[in-house]
Amino acid sequence: MVESEVKPIRLLIVDDQPIVLAGLRTLLGLSGRIQVIGEAETVAVAIEETGRLAPDVVLLDLRLSDGSGVEACREIRRHYPAVRVLVLTSCMDDEAVLAAMMGGAHGYLLKSVRIDDLSRAIEKVAAGETVLDPALTQTALTRTKSSPAGPALSAQEGRIMALLAEGRTNKEIAASLDLSEKTVKNYLSNIFHKLNVTRRSQAVALFARRLPG
């Protein structure tokens, strides 16, 4: 009974492939925790429907018929700052990750993600967390370790960033690494200073972008 009283997450799905829209609408609707309130296939309609429907989360592909999902993300975040944006795309390019996160996205997942993991990611983003696909997180770890360029992160800072990229809260990071929340905050402050960023999503994007050479 308590579960039925929880307000479902209002979701707008943006993708230019009708079969993808239909599949996501059907599968995500099965969870009972997510309510698909609308769909859009273009940048223009995505922005218009966000304003009309006021979703909690926009699930957004980056490749749309009339432009880039990054453009849609920027406009949605600019006009409707309370709306959260989760990118779901087949594009694994680190430049796309950076562009999306700098554009205000709160998460970035690949279309190979399992539906249960996608549902959980939507819930995390709706709750204010940042999510990055585990495949991208692993790539980021490899690149960060081997990259001679840019500010170097310590081993502990790298572990903290990996957990941050998974969408963990400060409390969860502290528990995972047996640290106090204050210590985690201090680490993050130092990391943000090194990367010259002010937001968690920006730090995650730069962490994922770092390439060797």
SVG drawing of the C-alpha trace seen along z (x, -y; Angstrom):
<svg xmlns="http://www.w3.org/2000/svg" viewBox="-2 -30 54 36">
<polyline fill="none" stroke="black" stroke-width="0.4" points="0.0,0.0 2.8,-2.3 4.4,-1.7 1.1,-2.6 1.1,-6.0 4.5,-6.9 4.1,-9.4 5.4,-7.9 8.2,-9.6 6.7,-11.5 8.9,-10.7 9.1,-12.2 10.9,-10.0 12.7,-11.6 13.9,-9.4 13.4,-9.6 12.8,-5.8 9.1,-4.8 10.0,-1.3 12.4,-2.5 9.7,-4.8 7.2,-2.0 9.6,0.5 10.7,-2.0 7.1,-3.1 6.0,0.5 8.9,1.8 9.4,-1.2 5.6,-1.3 5.8,2.2 7.8,1.0 4.9,-0.9 7.3,-3.5 7.6,-5.3 4.7,-7.0 5.5,-7.7 3.5,-10.9 4.7,-11.8 7.0,-11.1 8.9,-13.3 10.9,-12.5 12.5,-15.9 14.4,-18.6 11.6,-21.1 8.8,-18.8 11.0,-17.7 11.3,-21.3 7.6,-22.0 6.4,-18.9 8.7,-19.5 7.0,-22.9 3.5,-21.5 3.8,-18.3 6.3,-19.3 8.0,-15.9 10.2,-15.0 12.8,-13.4 13.4,-13.6 14.9,-10.5 16.8,-11.9 18.6,-10.4 21.4,-12.5 20.7,-11.8 17.4,-13.3 16.1,-14.1 16.1,-17.9 19.3,-18.4 21.3,-17.2 20.0,-16.0 22.6,-18.2 20.9,-21.2 17.6,-19.9 19.2,-19.3 20.6,-22.9 17.2,-24.4 15.3,-22.2 17.7,-23.0 17.7,-26.7 13.9,-27.1 12.9,-24.4 15.7,-24.1 13.7,-21.9 13.5,-19.1 16.1,-16.4 17.7,-15.1 19.0,-11.5 20.7,-10.8 20.1,-7.3 22.0,-6.8 24.2,-4.5 27.0,-7.1 29.9,-6.1 32.2,-9.0 33.8,-10.9 33.2,-14.2 29.5,-13.4 29.6,-12.6 31.3,-15.9 28.9,-17.9 25.9,-16.3 27.1,-16.8 28.2,-20.3 24.8,-20.9 23.2,-20.2 22.4,-16.4 22.3,-14.6 23.2,-11.2 24.5,-9.3 23.6,-5.7 24.2,-3.5 21.2,-1.8 22.8,1.6 21.7,1.0 19.3,3.5 15.8,2.2 16.0,2.8 19.2,0.7 17.6,-2.0 14.6,-2.1 17.0,-2.5 18.9,-5.2 15.8,-7.1 14.9,-6.9 18.4,-8.1 18.3,-11.0 14.8,-12.0 16.2,-11.9 19.0,-14.3 21.8,-12.0 24.2,-11.8 24.5,-8.6 27.1,-7.5 27.0,-4.1 29.3,-1.5 31.0,-0.9 31.9,-4.6 33.0,-4.6 35.4,-1.7 36.8,-3.4 37.2,-6.6 39.2,-4.7 41.5,-3.2 42.1,-6.6 42.6,-8.4 45.3,-6.0 47.2,-6.2 46.7,-9.8 49.9,-12.0 47.9,-15.1 45.8,-17.3 45.8,-17.4 46.7,-14.1 44.3,-12.6 45.6,-10.5 44.6,-6.8 42.0,-7.7 40.6,-10.6 40.3,-8.2 38.3,-5.7 36.0,-8.5 35.5,-9.8 34.6,-6.3 31.9,-6.0 30.7,-9.5 30.3,-8.6 28.1,-5.7 25.8,-8.2 26.7,-7.5 26.0,-10.1 28.7,-11.4 27.3,-9.2 27.5,-6.1 31.0,-6.9 32.1,-7.4 30.6,-4.0 32.2,-2.2 35.7,-3.6 35.4,-3.6 35.7,-7.4 33.7,-10.1 31.4,-12.2 33.5,-15.3 36.6,-13.6 34.7,-12.7 33.6,-16.4 37.2,-17.5 38.4,-15.1 35.6,-16.3 36.5,-19.9 40.1,-19.2 39.1,-17.2 36.8,-20.0 39.7,-22.5 42.1,-20.3 39.6,-19.9 38.5,-23.5 34.8,-22.7 32.0,-23.5 29.4,-20.8 29.4,-17.1 28.1,-16.4 31.0,-18.5 33.6,-16.5 32.0,-13.3 32.1,-14.4 35.8,-15.5 36.7,-12.3 35.1,-10.3 36.8,-12.4 40.4,-12.1 42.3,-10.3 45.9,-9.1 48.1,-11.4"/>
</svg>
